[in-house]
Amino acid sequence: MSKIHNFSAGPCILPQEVIEQSAAAIREFDGMGLSLIEISHRSKNFERVMDEARQLVKDILNLEPRFEVLFLQGGATLGFYTTALNYLKEGGKAAYANTGVWAAAAIKEAKLVGNVDVIADSSDKNHSYIPSFEVPSGYDYFHFTSNNTIYGTQYQSYPKCDVPMVCDMSSDIFSKQFDANQFAMIYAGAQKNMGPAGTVLYVIDTEQLGKTGRKLPTYMDLKAHIEKDSMYNTPPVFAVYASMLTLRWIKNNGGLKGMEDRNRAKKDLFYNELDRNSLFHGHSEPASRSWMNPTFRLNDDSIAAEFDKLWKDAGISGIAGHRSVGGYRASMYNALPIESVQVLVDVMREFERCKG
Ligand SMILES: *Cc1c(COP(=O)(O)O)cnc(C)c1O
């Protein structure tokens, strides 16, 4: 099993120890004689899991006391709408940056709620770059997507902004050091860098919440979830448990600094080969390159079948590109070992040697 090099864009690779501990907890959890997925979420045993998961996020992100952490459902996709409901005032307006499919989906949902200005847009070049811009004042909030999973672009620094800042960090949360305390809210679907599909993380500055005057359905009201310590309704117990284990793994492996060192080594190894190799070119502009989702193409698509055979024979899985970009995408999330990147680089070199 471990001979597969898993470059899947999501759901994706998790640390092997997380897979093993999760499997064990499905059989029997916490010495209870019962499975994790057949006990009450109100049991002390599960409450400890939820508490630890929330605390680990606070520790790893070094959050100031005004922040709260939730594990909800509906993915980042429901987060798009939840964001607008909780931060866009009646008659107010929000600023958005459109840097790809997910950013555009967030804009679409916010427009159902109120006024949206798109203040930066990279669609002129198929989202191959992160535009540079400042956020004008006067908005209820500014929303952006820190890492564009499909196009392989990533903000290298965050925009200058004096309105509340909301970020979809689904595909790069916990991947390198950053100041989480500057955000009004961060949200992230678990299944790219934190755990299995089924839960979405919200990191919320409670002082910037509840200012819209809107009456919301309870599940959509982030305040209601905070008041109930993320247990307003039945949480996705397995997804929260496996996320908690992954968060432990992140903390035990040096936290954000440890992940950054690991991920920098991997992206350097990959991009150095991409720049050196005469058969390939990247999709994203070098100054906007993602550490998590490098996207690349063959200069000559007619030799793709031969390349595909080589990487498949090497045990590589999941590098076919997204249909809106084509080519290849080698996702290198936290849990992917550098040895897997080395295997891909070796295949690219070998292919160049055969063709050269
Ligand atoms: C995958 C992804 C999403 C969608 O997440 P779901 O959990 O499937 O709703 C949203 N934003 C980004 C940046 C993503 O990578």
The ligand as a Gaussian input file, in Angstrom:
#p B3LYP/6-31G(d) Opt

LIG

0 1
 C      -11.640000      21.902000      -2.573000
 C      -11.867000      23.331000      -2.341000
 C      -13.131000      23.849000      -2.039000
 C      -14.384000      22.979000      -1.965000
 O      -14.406000      22.330000      -0.764000
 P      -15.641000      21.381000      -0.352000
 O      -15.229000      20.950000       1.008000
 O      -15.720000      20.288000      -1.369000
 O      -16.871000      22.211000      -0.331000
 C      -13.241000      25.199000      -1.785000
 N      -12.172000      26.012000      -1.856000
 C      -10.941000      25.553000      -2.147000
 C       -9.799000      26.492000      -2.192000
 C      -10.754000      24.194000      -2.405000
 O       -9.539000      23.727000      -2.707000

